Amino acid sequence: MKTRAVRLYGKNDLRLEEFELPEIKEDEILAQVITDSICMSTYKATIQGSDHKRVPNGINKNPIIVGHEFAGNIIKVGSKWKRKFKEGEKFAIQPVLNYKGSMDTPGYSYKYFGGDATYIIIPNEVMEVGCLLNYSGESYYDASLAEPMSCLIGGFHANYHTKAGVYEHTMGTVKGGKMALLASTGPMGLGGIEYILNCDRKPSLLVITDIDETKIQRAKTIFSIDKAKENGIELVFVNTKDIEDASAYLLDISNGTGYDDVYVYTPVKSVVEQANTILSNDGCLNFFAGPTDKSFSANFNFYNVHYASTHVVGTSGGNIDDMIECLKMTEQKLINPAVMVTHIGGLNCAAEATLNLPKLLGGKKIIYTNIDLELTAIEDFEEKGKTNPLFSRLAQIVKGTKGIWCTEAEKYLISYFNK
């Protein structure tokens, strides 16, 4: 069977190619990819090539398929896995395999296994470690977004708190506590807000900060302050850009007590230090944003570490349980990962979009791998719809969802190209 895929041959060398897939072995599965969400981690792997710890040597002769936030349909199942997986089922992938200590990961390490492709071969180790996940939701983009959402969910589970005189950590955020998400109106921040507003450990106070008023206003249209209040949450948005003493301002919002859980969504020294200053007694700072600078550092108040039991954690990625939690919440319509999406496109634009990802504004870019379509911002649908009937209809659909990508839009897009 032929597949069409974006493959990495070296640093900044991505190529969209068509090639033949071999017949699957008895312990492999043939799958069709429908969606892949482009991740900044893929950009990092693209510019580093084999210098990246997950990308093998020799990709100039044996290129790998990029993309690790993907979902699709199971097409053919090898005899070993026929009892567990059925042809025609939807699937999602947890890319962090950790198989026998190997760093091999889809989207970084495999010749026939990655997200920016029409058809792929899922190797045995993925099923062995339970990283091929059944998914029964309506839309494919939700299953693709389960991977970045699982990273966010893992971050909320990784925080911990203590009790005086007890040498045990209570894992997770404080239910009914006070929480601040700093620099959190980017795509991952929006995903974090969506989860924490709808999970079973809701805070009583949730403060969202950023310095971009346009992003803050978009977040306000997505997340209703009144609806949050109905669920027992005081939701507050703060633009800290022109506030002379932002830390003092945020402390005032908490009535001077500080915050039990503080998350930092950007690797900026001043933001990390601001987070440190607003921690409550036993407050936990989660440095969620991954810096590229290996020497990145910030000041931390160790007086408070000693006398106020403040502490810091960092998380990178989620585990299988986090992803399963996301998929279940999505299937039950408890969360909507699409709040992160700002662009859609076809496989033909995936390479260029990946190479230019830091320069592209907005949030998540969803690639529909079986179509050719220019990368298009959802906010541009209406303008493009003046001359293109596809975008005219998509604009009408998302108008009813406050400009958020949705299942109806996805189904229309796929059917439009399958006429």
C-alpha positions as CSV (number, residue, x, y, z in Angstrom):
1,M,0.0,0.0,0.0
2,K,1.2,3.5,-0.8
3,T,1.3,6.2,1.8
4,R,2.0,9.9,1.6
5,A,4.0,11.4,4.4
6,V,6.2,14.2,5.6
7,R,9.6,12.8,6.4
8,L,12.7,14.3,8.1
9,Y,16.0,13.8,6.3
10,G,18.2,16.2,8.3
11,K,18.2,19.5,10.0
12,N,15.4,21.7,8.6
13,D,14.9,19.1,5.8
14,L,11.3,18.0,5.7
15,R,9.9,16.5,2.5
16,L,6.4,15.4,1.5
17,E,6.7,12.2,-0.3
18,E,4.7,9.2,-1.5
19,F,6.2,5.7,-1.0
20,E,5.3,2.1,-0.5
21,L,4.6,0.6,2.9
22,P,5.6,-3.0,3.4
23,E,3.1,-5.7,4.4
24,I,2.4,-5.7,8.1
25,K,3.8,-8.4,10.3
26,E,1.6,-10.6,12.6
27,D,2.4,-8.3,15.5
28,E,1.8,-5.0,13.7
29,I,-1.3,-2.9,12.8
30,L,-2.0,-0.9,9.6
31,A,-3.8,2.4,10.3
32,Q,-5.1,5.4,8.5
33,V,-4.2,8.8,10.0
34,I,-7.0,11.4,9.8
35,T,-5.6,14.2,12.0
36,D,-2.3,15.3,13.4
37,S,-1.9,18.3,15.6
38,I,1.4,20.1,15.0
39,C,3.5,20.4,18.2
40,M,6.4,22.7,19.0
41,S,8.3,19.6,20.0
42,T,8.2,18.5,16.3
43,Y,9.7,21.9,15.3
44,K,12.5,21.4,17.8
45,A,13.2,17.9,16.4
46,T,13.1,19.3,12.8
47,I,15.7,22.0,13.5
48,Q,18.0,19.6,15.5
49,G,17.7,16.5,13.3
50,S,19.8,13.7,14.6
51,D,21.1,15.9,17.4
52,H,17.7,15.5,19.0
53,K,17.8,12.7,21.6
54,R,14.8,10.9,20.1
55,V,15.9,11.2,16.4
56,P,18.2,8.4,15.2
57,N,21.3,8.8,13.2
58,G,21.3,8.1,9.4
59,I,18.0,9.8,8.7
60,N,19.5,11.1,5.4
61,K,19.2,7.6,4.1
62,N,16.4,6.3,6.4
63,P,14.1,9.3,7.0
64,I,11.5,9.3,9.8
65,I,7.8,10.4,9.6
66,V,7.2,13.4,11.8
67,G,4.1,14.2,14.0
68,H,3.1,12.6,17.2
69,E,-0.3,14.1,18.1
70,F,-2.4,12.0,15.8
71,A,-5.6,9.9,15.5
72,G,-7.3,7.8,12.9
73,N,-8.8,4.5,11.9
74,I,-7.5,0.9,12.3
75,I,-7.4,-0.7,8.8
76,K,-5.8,-4.1,9.3
77,V,-4.8,-6.0,12.4
78,G,-2.0,-8.5,12.6
79,S,-3.0,-11.9,14.1
80,K,-1.3,-11.2,17.5
81,W,-3.6,-8.3,18.2
82,K,-6.9,-9.4,16.6
83,R,-8.6,-10.1,20.0
84,K,-7.9,-6.6,21.3
85,F,-8.2,-4.3,18.3
86,K,-10.8,-4.4,15.5
87,E,-10.7,-3.1,12.0
88,G,-12.7,0.1,11.6
89,E,-12.1,1.3,15.2
90,K,-10.9,4.8,15.9
91,F,-7.6,5.1,17.8
92,A,-5.5,7.6,19.6
93,I,-1.7,7.3,20.4
94,Q,0.2,8.0,23.6
95,P,3.6,8.7,22.0
96,V,5.8,8.3,25.1
97,L,6.4,4.6,24.9
98,N,9.2,4.0,27.3
99,Y,9.6,0.6,25.8
100,K,12.4,-1.3,27.5
101,G,14.3,1.9,28.2
102,S,14.3,3.0,24.6
103,M,13.8,6.6,23.6
104,D,12.1,5.6,20.3
105,T,8.9,7.7,19.8
106,P,6.4,8.1,17.0
107,G,7.1,11.3,15.1
108,Y,10.8,11.2,16.0
109,S,12.2,7.7,15.5
110,Y,10.2,5.5,13.1
111,K,10.3,5.0,9.3
112,Y,6.7,4.0,9.0
113,F,5.1,5.4,12.2
114,G,4.2,9.1,12.6
115,G,1.3,11.5,12.4
116,D,1.9,13.5,9.2
117,A,1.0,10.6,7.0
118,T,-2.0,9.1,5.3
119,Y,-1.2,5.4,6.3
120,I,1.2,4.1,8.8
121,I,2.3,0.8,10.4
122,I,2.0,0.7,14.2
123,P,4.8,-1.5,15.6
124,N,4.4,-4.2,18.2
125,E,5.9,-2.3,21.1
126,V,3.1,0.3,21.0
127,M,0.5,-2.3,21.8
128,E,2.8,-4.1,24.2
129,V,3.0,-1.0,26.5
130,G,-0.7,-0.1,26.0
131,C,-0.1,3.1,24.0
132,L,-2.5,2.3,21.2
133,L,-5.8,3.6,22.7
134,N,-9.3,2.9,21.6
135,Y,-11.4,6.0,21.1
136,S,-15.2,6.2,20.6
137,G,-15.7,9.9,20.3
138,E,-17.2,11.6,17.3
139,S,-14.3,13.7,16.1
140,Y,-10.7,12.9,15.2
141,Y,-9.2,16.2,16.2
142,D,-10.3,15.6,19.8
143,A,-8.3,12.4,19.8
144,S,-5.3,14.1,18.4
145,L,-5.5,16.8,21.0
146,A,-5.7,14.2,23.8
147,E,-1.9,14.1,23.7
148,P,-1.2,17.7,24.5
149,M,-4.2,17.7,26.9
150,S,-2.7,14.7,28.7
151,C,0.4,16.8,29.3
152,L,-1.7,19.5,30.9
153,I,-3.6,16.9,33.0
154,G,-0.4,15.4,34.1
155,G,0.7,18.8,35.3
156,F,-2.4,19.2,37.4
157,H,-1.9,15.7,38.9
158,A,1.9,16.3,39.6
159,N,1.4,19.2,42.0
160,Y,1.6,18.1,45.7
161,H,0.9,19.5,49.1
162,T,1.9,18.6,52.7
163,K,0.6,18.6,56.3
164,A,2.7,19.7,59.2
165,G,4.3,16.8,61.0
166,V,3.3,14.3,58.3
167,Y,5.9,13.1,55.9
168,E,3.5,12.3,53.1
169,H,2.7,14.2,49.9
170,T,-0.9,14.7,48.9
171,M,-0.8,14.6,45.1
172,G,-2.8,16.9,42.9
173,T,-4.1,20.5,43.2
174,V,-6.1,21.7,46.2
175,K,-9.8,21.1,45.7
176,G,-11.6,24.3,46.5
177,G,-8.3,26.1,46.8
178,K,-6.8,29.2,45.1
179,M,-5.1,28.8,41.7
180,A,-3.3,31.1,39.3
181,L,-2.3,30.2,35.7
182,L,0.3,32.7,34.6
183,A,0.8,33.6,30.9
184,S,-2.0,31.2,30.2
185,T,-4.0,32.4,27.2
186,G,-1.9,30.6,24.6
187,P,-3.0,27.2,23.2
188,M,-1.7,25.1,26.1
189,G,-2.9,27.6,28.7
190,L,-6.4,27.5,27.2
191,G,-6.4,23.8,27.4
192,G,-5.4,24.0,31.0
193,I,-8.2,26.4,31.8
194,E,-10.7,24.1,30.0
195,Y,-9.6,21.1,32.1
196,I,-9.4,22.7,35.5
197,L,-12.9,24.4,35.1
198,N,-14.4,21.0,34.4
199,C,-12.4,18.4,36.4
200,D,-13.3,16.9,39.8
201,R,-10.8,19.1,41.7
202,K,-12.1,22.6,40.8
203,P,-10.5,25.5,42.7
204,S,-12.7,28.2,44.4
205,L,-10.6,31.0,42.8
206,L,-9.0,30.7,39.3
207,V,-6.9,33.7,38.1
208,I,-5.7,33.8,34.5
209,T,-3.0,36.2,33.5
210,D,-1.3,37.4,30.3
211,I,0.1,40.6,28.8
212,D,-1.7,40.2,25.4
213,E,-5.1,41.9,25.6
214,T,-6.3,40.3,22.3
215,K,-5.6,36.8,23.7
216,I,-7.2,37.7,27.0
217,Q,-10.4,38.9,25.3
218,R,-10.5,35.7,23.2
219,A,-10.2,33.6,26.4
220,K,-13.1,35.6,27.9
221,T,-15.3,34.8,25.0
222,I,-14.5,31.1,25.4
223,F,-14.7,30.8,29.2
224,S,-17.7,32.4,30.8
225,I,-17.2,34.1,34.2
226,D,-20.9,33.6,35.0
227,K,-20.8,29.9,34.1
228,A,-17.7,29.4,36.2
229,K,-19.5,31.1,39.1
230,E,-22.4,28.7,38.8
231,N,-19.9,25.9,39.3
232,G,-18.5,27.5,42.4
233,I,-15.4,29.1,40.8
234,E,-14.5,32.8,40.9
235,L,-12.9,33.3,37.5
236,V,-10.7,36.4,37.1
237,F,-8.7,37.6,34.0
238,V,-5.8,40.0,34.6
239,N,-3.7,41.8,32.0
240,T,-0.4,42.3,34.0
241,K,1.3,44.3,31.3
242,D,0.8,47.8,32.7
243,I,0.3,46.9,36.4
244,E,3.2,48.5,38.4
245,D,3.3,45.8,41.0
246,A,1.6,42.8,39.5
247,S,2.5,40.4,42.4
248,A,0.8,42.7,44.9
249,Y,-2.2,43.0,42.7
250,L,-2.5,39.2,42.4
251,L,-2.1,38.8,46.1
252,D,-4.9,41.3,46.7
253,I,-7.2,39.2,44.6
254,S,-6.4,36.2,46.8
255,N,-7.3,38.4,49.9
256,G,-3.6,38.4,50.8
257,T,-3.3,34.6,51.4
258,G,-1.6,33.7,48.1
259,Y,-2.3,30.8,45.9
260,D,-2.1,27.1,46.7
261,D,-1.3,26.2,43.1
262,V,0.5,28.4,40.6
263,Y,1.3,27.3,37.0
264,V,3.8,29.0,34.7
265,Y,3.1,28.6,31.0
266,T,6.0,30.6,29.6
267,P,9.8,30.2,30.2
268,V,10.3,33.8,31.2
269,K,12.4,34.6,34.3
270,S,10.2,37.4,35.5
271,V,7.1,35.3,35.3
272,V,8.7,32.5,37.3
273,E,9.8,35.0,39.9
274,Q,6.3,36.5,40.0
275,A,4.8,33.0,40.6
276,N,7.2,32.5,43.5
277,T,6.0,35.7,45.2
278,I,2.3,34.8,45.2
279,L,2.6,31.3,46.6
280,S,0.6,30.7,49.8
281,N,1.8,28.6,52.7
282,D,2.5,25.1,51.3
283,G,2.0,26.6,47.8
284,C,3.2,24.6,44.9
285,L,4.7,26.2,41.8
286,N,4.5,24.1,38.6
287,F,7.0,25.2,35.9
288,F,5.0,23.8,33.0
289,A,6.8,25.7,30.2
290,G,9.8,23.9,28.7
291,P,12.7,26.3,28.0
292,T,15.2,25.8,25.2
293,D,17.9,27.5,27.2
294,K,19.7,24.7,29.2
295,S,20.9,27.3,31.7
296,F,17.6,28.9,32.3
297,S,17.2,29.9,35.9
298,A,15.3,32.3,38.2
299,N,15.4,33.5,41.7
300,F,13.5,31.5,44.3
301,N,12.7,32.5,47.9
302,F,14.3,29.9,50.1
303,Y,13.3,31.6,53.2
304,N,9.7,30.6,52.3
305,V,10.8,27.1,51.3
306,H,12.0,26.7,54.9
307,Y,9.4,28.5,56.8
308,A,6.3,28.4,54.6
309,S,6.8,25.0,52.9
310,T,6.6,26.5,49.4
311,H,7.9,24.2,46.7
312,V,8.3,23.7,42.9
313,V,7.7,20.9,40.5
314,G,8.2,20.6,36.7
315,T,6.3,18.3,34.3
316,S,7.0,17.3,30.8
317,G,4.4,15.2,29.1
318,G,1.6,13.0,30.5
319,N,1.2,9.3,31.0
320,I,-1.3,6.7,29.7
321,D,-3.7,7.3,32.6
322,D,-3.7,11.1,31.8
323,M,-4.5,10.4,28.2
324,I,-7.2,7.9,29.0
325,E,-8.7,10.5,31.4
326,C,-8.7,13.1,28.6
327,L,-10.3,10.7,26.1
328,K,-13.1,9.7,28.5
329,M,-13.8,13.3,29.5
330,T,-13.9,14.2,25.8
331,E,-16.2,11.3,24.9
332,Q,-18.5,12.3,27.7
333,K,-18.4,16.0,26.5
334,L,-17.1,17.1,29.8
335,I,-14.2,19.0,28.2
336,N,-13.7,20.5,24.7
337,P,-10.0,20.4,23.7
338,A,-10.8,22.4,20.5
339,V,-10.4,25.6,22.5
340,M,-6.7,25.2,21.6
341,V,-7.3,25.1,17.8
342,T,-6.9,28.2,15.7
343,H,-5.9,26.8,12.3
344,I,-6.6,23.9,10.0
345,G,-4.8,22.6,6.9
346,G,-4.0,19.7,4.7
347,L,-1.0,17.4,4.5
348,N,0.5,19.6,1.8
349,C,1.1,22.5,4.2
350,A,2.4,20.4,7.2
351,A,6.1,20.7,6.4
352,E,6.1,24.5,5.9
353,A,3.8,25.0,8.9
354,T,6.2,22.9,11.1
355,L,9.3,24.8,9.9
356,N,7.7,28.1,10.6
357,L,5.7,27.2,13.7
358,P,7.4,29.8,16.0
359,K,6.5,32.6,13.6
360,L,2.8,31.5,13.2
361,L,0.4,33.3,15.4
362,G,-2.5,31.5,17.2
363,G,-2.8,28.2,18.8
364,K,-2.9,24.6,17.6
365,K,-2.7,23.7,13.9
366,I,-4.8,20.6,13.0
367,I,-3.6,18.8,9.8
368,Y,-6.1,16.7,8.0
369,T,-3.7,14.3,6.4
370,N,-5.9,12.9,3.6
371,I,-6.6,16.3,1.9
372,D,-4.6,19.2,0.4
373,L,-5.6,22.6,1.9
374,E,-3.6,25.7,2.7
375,L,-3.1,26.4,6.4
376,T,-6.0,28.6,7.3
377,A,-6.9,30.5,10.5
378,I,-10.5,29.9,11.7
379,E,-10.9,33.7,12.1
380,D,-10.3,34.0,8.3
381,F,-13.0,31.6,7.3
382,E,-15.6,34.3,6.7
383,E,-13.3,36.4,4.5
384,K,-12.1,33.4,2.4
385,G,-15.8,32.3,2.2
386,K,-16.5,35.3,-0.1
387,T,-14.8,33.4,-2.9
388,N,-14.6,29.8,-1.6
389,P,-17.8,27.8,-0.8
390,L,-15.9,25.5,1.6
391,F,-14.9,28.3,3.9
392,S,-18.3,30.0,3.5
393,R,-19.9,26.9,5.0
394,L,-17.2,26.4,7.7
395,A,-17.6,30.0,8.7
396,Q,-21.4,29.5,9.2
397,I,-20.7,26.4,11.3
398,V,-18.1,27.8,13.7
399,K,-20.2,31.0,14.1
400,G,-22.5,28.9,16.2
401,T,-19.5,27.8,18.4
402,K,-18.0,31.2,19.1
403,G,-15.3,30.6,16.5
404,I,-14.2,27.2,18.0
405,W,-13.5,24.3,15.7
406,C,-16.1,21.5,16.1
407,T,-17.3,18.1,15.1
408,E,-19.8,19.4,12.6
409,A,-17.0,21.5,10.9
410,E,-14.7,18.5,10.8
411,K,-17.4,16.2,9.3
412,Y,-18.2,18.8,6.6
413,L,-14.5,19.3,5.8
414,I,-13.9,15.6,5.3
415,S,-17.1,15.1,3.3
416,Y,-16.3,18.1,1.1
417,F,-13.0,16.4,0.0
418,N,-14.6,12.9,-0.3
419,K,-17.3,13.9,-2.8
